[in-house]
Amino acid sequence: MQLHPVARVESSLRDLADAPRQGDEGAPDAWVVFDESVRAALADVKAGDELILITWFDRADRDVQKVHPRSDTSRPPTGVFSTRSPDRPNPLGLHRVTVLAVDDLRLHVNNLEALDGTPIVDVKPVIGDISDR
Amino acid sequence: MQLHPVARVESSLRDLADAPRQGDEGAPDAWVVFDESVRAALADVKAGDELILITWFDRADRDVQKVHPRSDTSRPPTGVFSTRSPDRPNPLGLHRVTVLAVDDLRLHVNNLEALDGTPIVDVKPVIGDISDR
C-alpha cells in the first residue's frame, strides 16, 4: 500500500503556525502542480469544478492517537478518528476546493489550507444528487 | 508514503459485480473491524456519528487513467480525476457513513459500498458549519 504523489501544492503558506484549521477559515488560493505522468487522469478537470484533494501530511506525527480538538487545551483529549488533526496513523487530508483556472498541468484553486510542497495523492469530484451522476 | 490498514470491512458484498456505484445507491450495512493498535484513535467514535471512511481499493488497476463514467460506454472516456472510479493512480476511496452501533473495536455502519475485506486507512468526522467545530 504505497502512495505515489500525483501533484504538489504551491502556496504562500509555508509554516504550520500560519495555516488555518480548515480551508474555509481563511486559507489562501494556491496552485496544484501535477506530474506529467498523470496528464490523462487530469484531462477533464476544468474551471468551476468542485474537487476533493487528498493530501499526504508529510510533516505529521503518525504516532499520535489523541489530541485536543483544534489545539484547544480546554477541550479533552479526543481520539484522532473523531478529529481532523493531521497527526494520525495514516496522515491523509481532505480538502474541498473550487478550480479557478486550469493552465496545462497546473490548477489554480481556492481555500487550500495545505502547506507549500505538500504532496497530493488523489483528486475526486464532489458528487451531488443521484440524478446528476 | 506507506499506508498501514487501521481496519477491515466485513460485508455481505463479495463481488465487484454486486457492488453499487455509490453508498447511497443501495449498499448494505456493514461492519468495520479495527486493529487493536488504533484503539485510542477510535475511542471517541459513537453511535450516530457521521464519518468519512477512506478505503484502499486493493482490487483496483492503478495504471488506468481514463474510464467511461459509471462504466456506461455511451459516455466518453473521462480522466479518472473527474470520476469516482476505483481504478486510479492511488486507489483511495471515500465513503460517507453513519455509525449505527459501536461494539468495542467494531463499528456497525450503513451504506458502505466497499467489498468484504477492503482495508480502511483513515476515518474522519464529517465537518459541519464553522460554528460547530
HADDOCK unambig.tbl for C-alpha pairs under 7 A between the chains (distance, minus, plus):
assign (segid A and resid 1 and name CA) (segid B and resid 2 and name CA) 5.99 0.50 0.50
assign (segid A and resid 1 and name CA) (segid B and resid 3 and name CA) 5.35 0.50 0.50
assign (segid A and resid 2 and name CA) (segid B and resid 1 and name CA) 5.99 0.50 0.50
assign (segid A and resid 2 and name CA) (segid B and resid 2 and name CA) 4.66 0.50 0.50
assign (segid A and resid 2 and name CA) (segid B and resid 3 and name CA) 6.22 0.50 0.50
assign (segid A and resid 3 and name CA) (segid B and resid 1 and name CA) 5.34 0.50 0.50
assign (segid A and resid 3 and name CA) (segid B and resid 2 and name CA) 6.19 0.50 0.50
assign (segid A and resid 3 and name CA) (segid B and resid 90 and name CA) 6.04 0.50 0.50
assign (segid A and resid 4 and name CA) (segid B and resid 90 and name CA) 6.92 0.50 0.50
assign (segid A and resid 40 and name CA) (segid B and resid 65 and name CA) 5.73 0.50 0.50
assign (segid A and resid 40 and name CA) (segid B and resid 66 and name CA) 6.70 0.50 0.50
assign (segid A and resid 40 and name CA) (segid B and resid 79 and name CA) 5.75 0.50 0.50
assign (segid A and resid 41 and name CA) (segid B and resid 65 and name CA) 4.51 0.50 0.50
assign (segid A and resid 41 and name CA) (segid B and resid 66 and name CA) 6.07 0.50 0.50
assign (segid A and resid 41 and name CA) (segid B and resid 79 and name CA) 3.98 0.50 0.50
assign (segid A and resid 41 and name CA) (segid B and resid 80 and name CA) 4.89 0.50 0.50
assign (segid A and resid 41 and name CA) (segid B and resid 81 and name CA) 5.41 0.50 0.50
assign (segid A and resid 42 and name CA) (segid B and resid 79 and name CA) 5.57 0.50 0.50
assign (segid A and resid 42 and name CA) (segid B and resid 81 and name CA) 5.59 0.50 0.50
assign (segid A and resid 43 and name CA) (segid B and resid 79 and name CA) 5.50 0.50 0.50
assign (segid A and resid 44 and name CA) (segid B and resid 78 and name CA) 6.28 0.50 0.50
assign (segid A and resid 44 and name CA) (segid B and resid 79 and name CA) 5.52 0.50 0.50
assign (segid A and resid 44 and name CA) (segid B and resid 82 and name CA) 6.18 0.50 0.50
assign (segid A and resid 45 and name CA) (segid B and resid 82 and name CA) 6.05 0.50 0.50
assign (segid A and resid 65 and name CA) (segid B and resid 40 and name CA) 5.73 0.50 0.50
assign (segid A and resid 65 and name CA) (segid B and resid 41 and name CA) 4.51 0.50 0.50
assign (segid A and resid 66 and name CA) (segid B and resid 40 and name CA) 6.70 0.50 0.50
assign (segid A and resid 66 and name CA) (segid B and resid 41 and name CA) 6.06 0.50 0.50
assign (segid A and resid 78 and name CA) (segid B and resid 44 and name CA) 6.26 0.50 0.50
assign (segid A and resid 79 and name CA) (segid B and resid 40 and name CA) 5.75 0.50 0.50
assign (segid A and resid 79 and name CA) (segid B and resid 41 and name CA) 3.97 0.50 0.50
assign (segid A and resid 79 and name CA) (segid B and resid 42 and name CA) 5.56 0.50 0.50
assign (segid A and resid 79 and name CA) (segid B and resid 43 and name CA) 5.48 0.50 0.50
assign (segid A and resid 79 and name CA) (segid B and resid 44 and name CA) 5.51 0.50 0.50
assign (segid A and resid 80 and name CA) (segid B and resid 41 and name CA) 4.88 0.50 0.50
assign (segid A and resid 81 and name CA) (segid B and resid 41 and name CA) 5.40 0.50 0.50
assign (segid A and resid 81 and name CA) (segid B and resid 42 and name CA) 5.60 0.50 0.50
assign (segid A and resid 81 and name CA) (segid B and resid 123 and name CA) 5.15 0.50 0.50
assign (segid A and resid 81 and name CA) (segid B and resid 124 and name CA) 5.23 0.50 0.50
assign (segid A and resid 81 and name CA) (segid B and resid 125 and name CA) 6.97 0.50 0.50
assign (segid A and resid 82 and name CA) (segid B and resid 44 and name CA) 6.19 0.50 0.50
assign (segid A and resid 82 and name CA) (segid B and resid 45 and name CA) 6.04 0.50 0.50
assign (segid A and resid 82 and name CA) (segid B and resid 124 and name CA) 6.01 0.50 0.50
assign (segid A and resid 82 and name CA) (segid B and resid 125 and name CA) 5.42 0.50 0.50
assign (segid A and resid 83 and name CA) (segid B and resid 124 and name CA) 6.28 0.50 0.50
assign (segid A and resid 83 and name CA) (segid B and resid 125 and name CA) 6.14 0.50 0.50
assign (segid A and resid 84 and name CA) (segid B and resid 124 and name CA) 6.23 0.50 0.50
assign (segid A and resid 90 and name CA) (segid B and resid 3 and name CA) 6.04 0.50 0.50
assign (segid A and resid 90 and name CA) (segid B and resid 4 and name CA) 6.94 0.50 0.50
assign (segid A and resid 90 and name CA) (segid B and resid 121 and name CA) 6.32 0.50 0.50
assign (segid A and resid 90 and name CA) (segid B and resid 122 and name CA) 6.24 0.50 0.50
assign (segid A and resid 121 and name CA) (segid B and resid 90 and name CA) 6.32 0.50 0.50
assign (segid A and resid 122 and name CA) (segid B and resid 90 and name CA) 6.26 0.50 0.50
assign (segid A and resid 123 and name CA) (segid B and resid 81 and name CA) 5.14 0.50 0.50
assign (segid A and resid 124 and name CA) (segid B and resid 81 and name CA) 5.24 0.50 0.50
assign (segid A and resid 124 and name CA) (segid B and resid 82 and name CA) 6.02 0.50 0.50
assign (segid A and resid 124 and name CA) (segid B and resid 83 and name CA) 6.28 0.50 0.50
assign (segid A and resid 124 and name CA) (segid B and resid 84 and name CA) 6.23 0.50 0.50
assign (segid A and resid 125 and name CA) (segid B and resid 81 and name CA) 6.97 0.50 0.50
assign (segid A and resid 125 and name CA) (segid B and resid 82 and name CA) 5.43 0.50 0.50
assign (segid A and resid 125 and name CA) (segid B and resid 83 and name CA) 6.15 0.50 0.50
